[in-house]
Amino acid sequence: MRTETEHTIYLKDYAPSPYRIVSVDLDFKIQADNTRVRALLTVEPRETTAPGTPLVLDGDELHLSSVAIDGAPLALAAYAADANGLTIVEPPLRRFVLETEVLLQPEGNTKLMGLYRSSGTWCTQCEPEGFRRITYYLDRPDNLAVFKVRMTAPLDLAPVLLANGNLIDKGDAGDGMHYAVWEDPFPKPAYLFALVAGDLGSITDNFTTASGRKVDLAIYCTHGKESQCLWAMDSLKRSMAWDERRFGREYDLDIFNIVAVSDFNFGAMENKGLNIFNDRLVFAEPETATDGNYDGIERVIAHEYFHNWTGNRVTCRDWFQLCLKEGLTVYRDQEFTSDERSRAVKRISDVVTLRSAQFPEDGGPLAHPPRPDQYREINNFYTTTVYEKGAEIVRMLATLLGTDGFRKGTDLYFERHDGQATTIEAFLAAFSDANDVNLDQFKAWYLQAGTPHLSVDQHYDADKQTYTLKLKQQTLPTPGQPTKQDLVLPIKFGLIGPNGSPMSWSGVSGAQVRDDLIVFNGAEAEVTFTGIPSRPVPSLLREFSAPVVLETGLSQEDQLFLARHDSDPFNRWQALQDVGMALAVDAIGGKPWRDEAVAALSQAMSDTLGNSELDDAYKALAVTLPDEQMIGRAIGSNIDPQKIHEGRRDLLKAVFAPLAEQLRKTYEGLTSTVPYSPDAASTGRRALRNRALGLLVGSGVAGASELAAQQYSTASNMTDRLAALSVLATYGTVEAPALLADFRTRFGGDPLVLDKWLSVTASVPRDGVIEDMKAILADPSFPKTNPNRLRSLVGTFAMGNPTQFMRADGAGFRFVAEFVTEVDKINPQVAARVLTGFRIWPMLESGRRDAAKAVLAGLQAGGTLSRNTADILTRMLAS
């Protein structure tokens, strides 16, 4: 296998650049067929820089036109340049201005990094290493500079000209051209640079900060989509107010702009004052967007806005520190949603994501610490480990320190490091110093890969009235880390008495216990509670207070007791999941479930549905079984996706068919003629109604598929329409083919709704889905350069259709490998991300495992791959 370049970057080799760029003056001349970029970089050596040290700047596919220092063109011998770098052989050992000019071809930039054109709009994506595709630069996050940007463009093609910071000048440039000048007063790394030029519509608003400053807000979009940006604007204003209340962070510029573009590798980007978004995370109206879309927009708008402080004002010293900004900001957006909506529902949803995406990553060939110590391709480390596990680490810190202690820590962090590029060590030091605590052992969470396993045994001594919990932790070896150290585990807990009430105790000994928290930091520990009059049922890891696999050995009776009586809503949900998981694993392993055990779970589900104290959104999450991928992870080895699919289907029927009448009444009782609203209560009603519908169809209840078909035809919003279509397609009902065709006809003209059809099509667990996808990809009208379309189709298949992707005949593996080979030449980031669908191949049963390995080996032998894809493939095969 040959790749673009072979190199590994190590954290231990980090050193500051001998030179730093302190200010940047960019002049973009944008034409229909090319763009000229003239850069004036004010450069100065560091005090330790020795005479004759060359200045080495990054580049990527650049075409240099000229180079000068302080206005004097350089002789050929004074520099060395190619498409991937510029070296000034012997620059002055003083401050100087380096002037370069390069010519770009944005129209042909299918990688969507640097400056490219999306549906007629010029835009940029520079994180992590895209700025080097715009001009030669020290493209590293520890070089912070102030930026001034002038853009000149044809007025008819690009009447809107935007960049970071504040607009300081604009006007007519003659010959049908116009210009705009933007200045960002805050020093920033190049990855936060942004530029947009195009013919765009917009909506505007304003926000008054806590100190009384007025901030002008605008969201730019494709003409005709303005009304679909209103929810995004509402989310932005609520995010700004929340960040002031919760973290004391006020916005710092006079303008905040968001631009929605149709071709984007990421969800969105937090560029200072000019956030660029994938349009799927901006556009929403009830007829075309689901509740999930509204939720995603609210969450990501908040996330990118929160980056203004946790990422922009305080940024990363190097890319190894990526979770410094991403983990902290994900935690902040999770807390925002929890405060805006249901904290319990949000926590459950986040844990489902963590377990379905991050736990498999942590337990497979792509495992890596939240702060890795090496990488070949940094784009491949924008992972669930960095984001979601990174957020869990921050959450544990907040749990250990408490609300006030955590706020003291963030305040000190911002005070110390505002305007700096910093590290995980500096982050932890701020919390340690603010609270006078030692966090040395806690730091291991950032340095160690793998998901810890926490096992808990219990013993009650009736004579002594003592209750003991025996704790053990273990983290299994991961690639490059054969041995693991013990971690600090904050375990929120409660003891529940026989009457369902919380139980208190007179004393406690063993591990550190304070109020409702056990702090466990060794390989083993015992916690003994005294003054316990009767055997309690323990509620452990409340709110999922640590990202671990918990093994308690509790009986089904105890689990269902928790499902009825636990005051912690997360653990009530978890108890039902645990009972369902145990039954599923037994059945798939050939151990028939007991009828009384299934009946007990069925009754618990019925009690949950009928509990008027629980909100609808919570019930919708509670009355479900673990999904097929979670069951596979619980089995752990020799996984047969087809057997899991069939076993789960049978269990679902056994548990929920007896509840058919209750489910139907629930469904009918939640029918509403009130106009659509994305508020939490309305979203919850739709979630529970559609869950009831899905369970009716999945249970094979007579008339259920007709009910779903009727909902599809009469739905007044996309949430209900798509829910009905998805359940019919998933269970292969007779109505499904015609309704899938109808949906394609109705909504095929809207790309974002087409993505929904592509995802439903790709996720159907039936033979023939691969042929359907091949036909879609072969259609000349299918846009193979658009990441949204590709991810919706093949990404969904590889990540969310285990029975067909992991077919015994290897056809699913071969299809994805062929796709990766083709798309890698167009957009390596998309190809590499889809390839991660193979990450559980070592855990499959032998036939599927051999088929997957053969396909991966063939891909490796097949020719030149991008650095992105080759990195994933090499790590995948090293397991």
KACORGI-V791391 format. One record per residue. N is the residue number from 0. D_CENTER is the distance of its C-alpha to the mean C-alpha in Angstrom with 1 decimal. Layout:
N|D_CENTER + N|D_CENTER
This chain:
0|30.2 + 1|30.3 + 2|27.4 + 3|27.3 + 4|27.8 + 5|27.8 + 6|26.7 + 7|25.0 + 8|24.0 + 9|24.7 + 10|23.9 + 11|27.5 + 12|28.7 + 13|27.1 + 14|29.9 + 15|30.1 + 16|31.3 + 17|35.2 + 18|34.7 + 19|32.5 + 20|32.1 + 21|32.8 + 22|32.9 + 23|31.9 + 24|33.9 + 25|32.5 + 26|34.5 + 27|32.9 + 28|35.4 + 29|33.6 + 30|35.6 + 31|35.0 + 32|35.0 + 33|34.0 + 34|33.0 + 35|34.9 + 36|33.2 + 37|35.6 + 38|34.3 + 39|36.3 + 40|34.8 + 41|36.5 + 42|36.4 + 43|38.0 + 44|38.6 + 45|37.7 + 46|40.7 + 47|40.4 + 48|40.3 + 49|43.4 + 50|45.5 + 51|44.8 + 52|41.1 + 53|39.4 + 54|36.6 + 55|33.9 + 56|31.3 + 57|28.4 + 58|28.5 + 59|27.0 + 60|29.2 + 61|31.2 + 62|34.8 + 63|36.9 + 64|39.7 + 65|41.1 + 66|40.7 + 67|42.8 + 68|43.1 + 69|44.6 + 70|45.7 + 71|47.6 + 72|46.4 + 73|45.8 + 74|48.1 + 75|46.6 + 76|47.3 + 77|45.3 + 78|41.9 + 79|40.1 + 80|37.5 + 81|35.7 + 82|32.6 + 83|30.4 + 84|32.0 + 85|34.8 + 86|37.1 + 87|39.7 + 88|42.2 + 89|43.9 + 90|42.6 + 91|44.6 + 92|44.2 + 93|43.7 + 94|41.5 + 95|41.6 + 96|40.0 + 97|38.6 + 98|38.8 + 99|37.2 + 100|36.9 + 101|34.8 + 102|34.5 + 103|31.3 + 104|30.8 + 105|27.7 + 106|28.6 + 107|28.3 + 108|25.0 + 109|22.9 + 110|20.4 + 111|19.2 + 112|19.2 + 113|21.9 + 114|24.0 + 115|23.9 + 116|25.0 + 117|23.1 + 118|25.5 + 119|28.1 + 120|26.0 + 121|25.7 + 122|22.5 + 123|20.7 + 124|17.5 + 125|18.3 + 126|15.3 + 127|15.9 + 128|19.3 + 129|20.1 + 130|22.9 + 131|25.2 + 132|25.3 + 133|26.8 + 134|29.4 + 135|30.5 + 136|28.9 + 137|27.9 + 138|24.3 + 139|22.9 + 140|21.1 + 141|24.2 + 142|26.4 + 143|26.4 + 144|28.7 + 145|29.7 + 146|29.4 + 147|31.8 + 148|31.2 + 149|33.8 + 150|33.0 + 151|35.8 + 152|35.2 + 153|37.2 + 154|37.5 + 155|37.4 + 156|34.2 + 157|32.3 + 158|33.8 + 159|30.5 + 160|29.9 + 161|27.1 + 162|25.9 + 163|24.6 + 164|26.8 + 165|29.9 + 166|32.2 + 167|35.5 + 168|37.5 + 169|37.7 + 170|40.6 + 171|42.4 + 172|42.5 + 173|45.2 + 174|45.3 + 175|42.8 + 176|40.2 + 177|38.7 + 178|36.8 + 179|34.6 + 180|34.1 + 181|31.1 + 182|31.1 + 183|28.3 + 184|30.2 + 185|27.4 + 186|27.2 + 187|23.8 + 188|22.5 + 189|22.7 + 190|18.9 + 191|19.0 + 192|21.8 + 193|21.6 + 194|24.2 + 195|24.6 + 196|27.9 + 197|28.7 + 198|30.4 + 199|28.1 + 200|28.6 + 201|27.3 + 202|27.4 + 203|28.2 + 204|28.4 + 205|28.8 + 206|27.8 + 207|30.3 + 208|28.9 + 209|30.4 + 210|32.9 + 211|34.0 + 212|32.6 + 213|31.8 + 214|28.7 + 215|28.8 + 216|25.6 + 217|25.1 + 218|22.7 + 219|23.9 + 220|23.5 + 221|25.5 + 222|28.9 + 223|29.2 + 224|25.7 + 225|26.4 + 226|26.8 + 227|23.3 + 228|21.9 + 229|23.5 + 230|20.7 + 231|18.5 + 232|21.4 + 233|22.0 + 234|18.4 + 235|19.0 + 236|22.3 + 237|21.2 + 238|18.4 + 239|21.2 + 240|23.5 + 241|21.3 + 242|20.4 + 243|24.2 + 244|25.0 + 245|22.5 + 246|22.3 + 247|25.2 + 248|23.3 + 249|25.1 + 250|24.2 + 251|26.4 + 252|27.2 + 253|29.4 + 254|27.0 + 255|23.4 + 256|22.5 + 257|19.6 + 258|20.1 + 259|18.6 + 260|19.0 + 261|18.9 + 262|18.1 + 263|14.9 + 264|12.8 + 265|9.6 + 266|8.6 + 267|10.8 + 268|12.6 + 269|14.3 + 270|17.7 + 271|20.4 + 272|21.8 + 273|20.6 + 274|17.0 + 275|16.5 + 276|14.3 + 277|13.8 + 278|16.4 + 279|14.5 + 280|12.8 + 281|16.3 + 282|18.9 + 283|19.9 + 284|23.2 + 285|24.2 + 286|25.8 + 287|22.8 + 288|19.6 + 289|18.7 + 290|17.9 + 291|14.3 + 292|14.4 + 293|16.0 + 294|13.6 + 295|10.6 + 296|12.9 + 297|14.0 + 298|10.7 + 299|9.5 + 300|13.2 + 301|13.4 + 302|10.5 + 303|12.2 + 304|15.5 + 305|15.0 + 306|14.4 + 307|18.0 + 308|19.1 + 309|16.3 + 310|15.8 + 311|18.7 + 312|21.7 + 313|20.7 + 314|18.9 + 315|18.5 + 316|21.8 + 317|20.3 + 318|17.1 + 319|17.6 + 320|16.7 + 321|13.2 + 322|11.9 + 323|14.8 + 324|13.1 + 325|9.4 + 326|10.0 + 327|12.7 + 328|11.1 + 329|8.3 + 330|11.5 + 331|13.3 + 332|11.4 + 333|11.5 + 334|15.2 + 335|15.7 + 336|14.8 + 337|16.8 + 338|19.7 + 339|19.6 + 340|19.4 + 341|19.9 + 342|18.8 + 343|19.6 + 344|17.7 + 345|14.5 + 346|14.9 + 347|15.6 + 348|12.7 + 349|10.2 + 350|12.5 + 351|12.6 + 352|8.9 + 353|9.6 + 354|12.9 + 355|12.1 + 356|9.5 + 357|9.9 + 358|13.6 + 359|14.6 + 360|13.1 + 361|15.1 + 362|18.1 + 363|18.4 + 364|19.5 + 365|16.2 + 366|16.2 + 367|16.1 + 368|16.3 + 369|13.7 + 370|16.3 + 371|17.7 + 372|21.3 + 373|21.4 + 374|19.6 + 375|21.1 + 376|18.4 + 377|15.9 + 378|13.7 + 379|13.0 + 380|11.7 + 381|8.4 + 382|7.3 + 383|6.0 + 384|9.3 + 385|9.0 + 386|6.1 + 387|6.8 + 388|10.3 + 389|10.8 + 390|10.5 + 391|12.8 + 392|15.2 + 393|15.6 + 394|16.1 + 395|18.8 + 396|20.4 + 397|20.7 + 398|22.2 + 399|24.7 + 400|25.7 + 401|25.8 + 402|24.9 + 403|27.7 + 404|27.2 + 405|23.5 + 406|24.5 + 407|27.3 + 408|25.0 + 409|22.7 + 410|25.8 + 411|27.4 + 412|24.3 + 413|24.4 + 414|28.1 + 415|28.4 + 416|25.7 + 417|25.6 + 418|25.9 + 419|25.1 + 420|22.8 + 421|22.5 + 422|21.4 + 423|20.0 + 424|23.7 + 425|24.5 + 426|21.7 + 427|23.1 + 428|26.6 + 429|26.2 + 430|25.4 + 431|28.1 + 432|30.7 + 433|29.9 + 434|30.4 + 435|32.8 + 436|30.9 + 437|30.3 + 438|26.7 + 439|27.8 + 440|26.9 + 441|23.6 + 442|22.5 + 443|22.5 + 444|19.1 + 445|17.8 + 446|20.2 + 447|20.1 + 448|18.0 + 449|18.4 + 450|18.1 + 451|21.3 + 452|23.6 + 453|25.5 + 454|28.7 + 455|31.0 + 456|34.6 + 457|36.7 + 458|40.5 + 459|42.7 + 460|46.2 + 461|48.2 + 462|51.3 + 463|49.6 + 464|47.1 + 465|44.3 + 466|40.8 + 467|39.0 + 468|35.4 + 469|35.1 + 470|31.7 + 471|30.6 + 472|27.4 + 473|26.7 + 474|23.9 + 475|24.7 + 476|25.0 + 477|22.2 + 478|22.8 + 479|24.7 + 480|24.9 + 481|27.6 + 482|28.4 + 483|26.4 + 484|27.3 + 485|27.3 + 486|24.5 + 487|24.8 + 488|23.7 + 489|24.0 + 490|25.1 + 491|25.6 + 492|28.4 + 493|31.4 + 494|34.5 + 495|35.7 + 496|39.4 + 497|41.2 + 498|41.4 + 499|37.7 + 500|38.0 + 501|36.4 + 502|38.7 + 503|39.7 + 504|41.4 + 505|44.1 + 506|42.9 + 507|40.2 + 508|40.4 + 509|38.3 + 510|34.8 + 511|33.8 + 512|33.5 + 513|33.2 + 514|33.2 + 515|30.4 + 516|28.7 + 517|29.6 + 518|28.6 + 519|28.8 + 520|28.8 + 521|31.1 + 522|31.4 + 523|33.5 + 524|34.7 + 525|36.8 + 526|36.6 + 527|39.8 + 528|40.4 + 529|44.0 + 530|45.7 + 531|43.8 + 532|46.4 + 533|44.6 + 534|41.9 + 535|38.5 + 536|35.3 + 537|32.5 + 538|29.2 + 539|27.0 + 540|23.5 + 541|23.4 + 542|20.2 + 543|18.7 + 544|19.7 + 545|18.7 + 546|16.2 + 547|19.1 + 548|20.8 + 549|23.7 + 550|27.0 + 551|29.7 + 552|32.2 + 553|32.8 + 554|34.8 + 555|33.9 + 556|36.3 + 557|34.6 + 558|31.1 + 559|32.5 + 560|34.3 + 561|31.0 + 562|29.6 + 563|32.6 + 564|33.2 + 565|30.3 + 566|29.7 + 567|26.0 + 568|24.2 + 569|21.4 + 570|24.1 + 571|26.0 + 572|23.1 + 573|22.6 + 574|26.3 + 575|26.4 + 576|23.5 + 577|25.5 + 578|28.7 + 579|27.2 + 580|25.6 + 581|29.0 + 582|30.9 + 583|28.6 + 584|28.7 + 585|32.5 + 586|33.1 + 587|31.2 + 588|33.0 + 589|36.3 + 590|37.1 + 591|38.0 + 592|36.7 + 593|39.4 + 594|40.1 + 595|40.4 + 596|36.9 + 597|35.4 + 598|37.6 + 599|36.4 + 600|32.8 + 601|33.8 + 602|35.7 + 603|32.9 + 604|30.7 + 605|33.6 + 606|34.0 + 607|30.4 + 608|30.9 + 609|34.1 + 610|33.0 + 611|33.5 + 612|32.0 + 613|28.4 + 614|26.5 + 615|25.7 + 616|21.9 + 617|22.3 + 618|24.9 + 619|22.7 + 620|20.3 + 621|23.3 + 622|25.4 + 623|23.5 + 624|23.5 + 625|20.9 + 626|19.5 + 627|20.9 + 628|18.2 + 629|18.4 + 630|22.1 + 631|22.0 + 632|20.2 + 633|22.9 + 634|25.6 + 635|24.2 + 636|26.6 + 637|28.7 + 638|26.2 + 639|27.7 + 640|25.2 + 641|28.1 + 642|29.8 + 643|26.7 + 644|26.4 + 645|30.0 + 646|30.1 + 647|27.3 + 648|29.0 + 649|32.3 + 650|31.0 + 651|29.4 + 652|32.8 + 653|34.7 + 654|32.7 + 655|32.3 + 656|35.4 + 657|37.7 + 658|35.7 + 659|36.2 + 660|38.5 + 661|36.2 + 662|33.2 + 663|35.3 + 664|36.5 + 665|33.1 + 666|32.0 + 667|35.2 + 668|35.1 + 669|31.7 + 670|32.9 + 671|33.0 + 672|34.6 + 673|33.0 + 674|31.2 + 675|27.4 + 676|25.5 + 677|21.8 + 678|23.0 + 679|21.9 + 680|25.2 + 681|25.4 + 682|21.8 + 683|22.8 + 684|26.1 + 685|24.6 + 686|22.1 + 687|25.0 + 688|27.3 + 689|25.1 + 690|24.4 + 691|28.2 + 692|28.7 + 693|26.5 + 694|28.3 + 695|31.6 + 696|30.9 + 697|29.4 + 698|32.4 + 699|34.8 + 700|36.6 + 701|39.3 + 702|38.5 + 703|34.8 + 704|33.8 + 705|36.3 + 706|34.8 + 707|31.3 + 708|33.0 + 709|34.8 + 710|31.6 + 711|30.1 + 712|33.3 + 713|33.8 + 714|30.2 + 715|30.1 + 716|26.3 + 717|23.6 + 718|21.9 + 719|25.2 + 720|26.0 + 721|22.9 + 722|22.9 + 723|26.5 + 724|26.0 + 725|23.2 + 726|25.3 + 727|28.3 + 728|26.7 + 729|25.1 + 730|28.5 + 731|30.5 + 732|32.9 + 733|35.8 + 734|34.4 + 735|31.1 + 736|32.3 + 737|34.1 + 738|31.3 + 739|28.7 + 740|31.3 + 741|31.9 + 742|28.3 + 743|28.2 + 744|31.4 + 745|30.5 + 746|27.1 + 747|27.1 + 748|27.9 + 749|24.6 + 750|21.9 + 751|19.0 + 752|21.1 + 753|22.0 + 754|18.4 + 755|18.8 + 756|22.0 + 757|20.6 + 758|17.9 + 759|20.7 + 760|23.1 + 761|20.9 + 762|20.1 + 763|23.7 + 764|25.0 + 765|28.4 + 766|30.4 + 767|30.6 + 768|26.9 + 769|26.9 + 770|30.0 + 771|28.4 + 772|25.5 + 773|27.9 + 774|30.0 + 775|27.1 + 776|26.3 + 777|30.0 + 778|30.5 + 779|31.4 + 780|29.7 + 781|26.2 + 782|24.2 + 783|23.1 + 784|21.8 + 785|19.2 + 786|15.7 + 787|15.0 + 788|18.1 + 789|17.5 + 790|14.1 + 791|15.4 + 792|18.4 + 793|18.1 + 794|14.4 + 795|15.0 + 796|18.2 + 797|17.0 + 798|14.1 + 799|15.7 + 800|19.5 + 801|20.7 + 802|24.3 + 803|24.7 + 804|22.4 + 805|24.1 + 806|27.5 + 807|30.5 + 808|32.0 + 809|29.1 + 810|28.9 + 811|25.2 + 812|24.6 + 813|27.0 + 814|25.6 + 815|22.1 + 816|23.8 + 817|26.0 + 818|23.1 + 819|21.4 + 820|24.8 + 821|25.4 + 822|22.1 + 823|21.9 + 824|24.9 + 825|23.2 + 826|19.6 + 827|18.8 + 828|15.0 + 829|14.8 + 830|17.4 + 831|15.8 + 832|12.5 + 833|14.7 + 834|16.9 + 835|14.4 + 836|15.4 + 837|18.6 + 838|17.2 + 839|19.2 + 840|22.4 + 841|24.3 + 842|24.1 + 843|25.7 + 844|29.4 + 845|31.7 + 846|32.2 + 847|28.7 + 848|27.9 + 849|30.7 + 850|29.7 + 851|26.2 + 852|27.6 + 853|30.2 + 854|27.8 + 855|25.7 + 856|29.0 + 857|30.2 + 858|27.2 + 859|27.9 + 860|31.5 + 861|31.1 + 862|31.2 + 863|29.3 + 864|25.5 + 865|23.2 + 866|22.1 + 867|18.5 + 868|19.5 + 869|22.4 + 870|20.3 + 871|18.1 + 872|21.4 + 873|23.4 + 874|21.2 + 875|21.0 + 876|24.8 + 877|25.5 + 878|24.6
